[in-house]
Amino acid sequence: MGAYFLVNRLILYASGEGTLVEAYLYALGLFLCALFSSIFVNQLIAESTRVGVQVRAALMVLIYRKSLRLSSVGGTGDIVNLVANDCNR
């Protein structure tokens, strides 16, 4: 939203409204919006990846515990491989 507002103000300056100082301030504001936006998106991706890894680890622990209970039915390795593949998907 901030970037949209600032770009509109810069367009108005280009059409002849406003002063040069205002245009520089709008350009600085647009730069800061882009800078903070990239930082925030990077943090969002990092946190999403961290939570995803934790969820995957929790699922793998649950799968391993379930495979230990079912080890009498078949081999533990086969059960872990089959369910782990589903967990990765």
Secondary structure, DSSP 8 states (H G I E B T S, - for coil): -HHHHHHHHHHHHHTT-S-HHHHHHHHHHHHHHHHHHHHHHHHHHHHHHHHHHHHHHHHHHHHHHHHHHTTTTS-HHHHHHHHHHHHH-
